[in-house]
Amino acid sequence: SYTDWELIIVDDGSTDNTLHVLQKISSESDVNCKVISISPSKWVFSARNKGFEQITSDYFFFLDADDWVDVDYVEKMAGVLDHNTDISVVYPDMVYFDENFNEAIFRVPDFDPQILVQKNFVAYSSMQRTSKFKEIGCYSEYLNDCRNHLSEWDLWLRYIKKGIGFKRFAEP
């Protein structure tokens, strides 16, 4: 439902026909779409940092190939940031599928830095202010290869340390 957006796709070292397929989709899309290729793979957080270099908008969020957002996700999340200048990260509840493919909603807590210090509950698909992500230094390249999402948690903790505001969006 939000019409002024662009899609940046980072192909992180695919060894199949992915890059060709992405370039074809990009060339035929009505959406402003950029495709970036990294080879060999640098893993997810380096790929996200590389894609971030292309961002020209005030807000952004990350998705992986197996993620999905509702048609009005961008409009709703951007609206929270538009109306809360003291907030730089807005994070949603999440929908996931159990081992039997049943849909379930994971309700995350309202923002509390004390809880976040103990465990990460903020999704990487959270919408962020581009200026703050850049200011904080993007994802840690040092933690990039840990493959257990410590890089996300590290980012949020660095935001807290800088006094950057968070807000929960109580919808998946």
N, C-alpha and C positions, 0 to 999 in steps of 0.2 A: 504493500500500500504506500510505501515511501518511494518517491520516483527519482530523487536526485542522489544516486549512489553508483559506486563502481565496484567491480569484482576484480580482485587480484588473486590469481591462482599460482601457487608455487609448486612446481613438479620437482620433488626432492629426490632426484636420481632414479626415476623409474627406469626399468630395463625392458619394459614391454612397449607397446604402441601408445602409451598414455599421452606423451607429449604431442604426437600427431593428432590424436583425438581432441585434446584440449585446444590446440591451435585451430582446428576446424570449427569447433563449437564457438570459440572466441570470434572468429571471422564472420560467423552467421548470427551472432547474438545481437539483440536490440539493446543490451546492457553494455555500458562502457566496461570492457574486460581486457585485462592485461595478463599475459602468461609469462612466467619466469621459470627458467630451467636451471637447476643446480645439479652438477654431476662432478664427482660422485656425491652420494647422499651425505648431507651434513647433519641429519636428523632434525626432528621437529622444531626445536626452539631456534636453531640457526636459520631454518627455513622461514619461520615466522618473522625473525628479525630482517631477513632479506626482503620478504614481501612488504614489511613495514616501510622500508626505504622508498617505496613507490606511492605511499599514501599521500593524498593531497587534501583530504577532508579533515574536518575538525574532530570527528569521532570515528572509531573503527572497532571491529571485533574479529576474532579468529574463529574459524570452523575447520574441522577436519573432514575428510572425505566421507566419513560415516555419520556426520552430524546433520541435523535438520532444524530449521527455525520456522516458526509460523509466519504467514504472509505479512502480518503487521508487527513483527518483532522489531524491526529497525525503527519504525515510526514510534512505537511505544517507548523503546529504550532511549531514543534520541530526545523524546519529549521530556523524560525524566531529567536528562542532562540540560536541556534547554531551560527548564524551570528551576534548576537547582545549581547555581553557579559555584557553590561550595563543594559540590560532589564531582568527582572525576572518574569514578567507576560505578556503574550500575550493573548489578548481577541478578540473574533470575533464579527461580526454582527450576528444577530440571525434570524431564520425563526420561525414563529409562525402561528397558525391557528386561524382564527376568529370564531365567533359563528356559521357561515355557513360552516365551515371546508374549507374555502378558505385560501390558503397559502399566507402569506405576509412576507416581509423582514423588520426587524427592524434594521435600520442603526444607529449604536451608534456613538457618537462623537470621534474624535481623542482625545488622552489623554490630559486632562487638569485637574490638581488637583483642581482648583477652581470650575469647574463644578461638579467633584466627591464629593466635600464637600457639595454641595447643593443637589445632587441626585445621587443614584447609577445607573450606566449604564454598569458596568462590570459584566459579567455573571460568575456564579460559575463554568461553564464548561471551563473557561479560563485555558490555560496551564501555570503552574507555575514551578519555580525551587524548587526542593525538599528542598534544603539547606535553602532557604529563608523562606519557610513556617515553617520549623522547628525552625529557628532562631526567627521568629516573635511570635512563641508560639501557632501555629495552630488556630482553631476557638475558640472563647470565650465560655467557659462552662457556664459562668454567663448569657450570652445572649441566650444560646441554647434554652430555653423554650419559647422564645417570639413568635415563629411561624410566624414571619413576615419578615424574612430574614435580620434583623438588624445585625445578625452575619456576613453575607457576607460583608455588608457595613463597619462594624467595622474592619474587616480584611483588606480591601483595605485602609482604613484610617490609620491603623497602619503601613501598607507598606509605604504610603506617608510620614508619620512622620519619618520613618527610611531612607527615600531617595531612596527607592527601585523603579526601573524603570518599566514603563508600556509601551506597544505598542499595538495599534489597528491593527488587521488583517482585512482588509476591504473586507471580504467575509463572508457569513453566514456559 
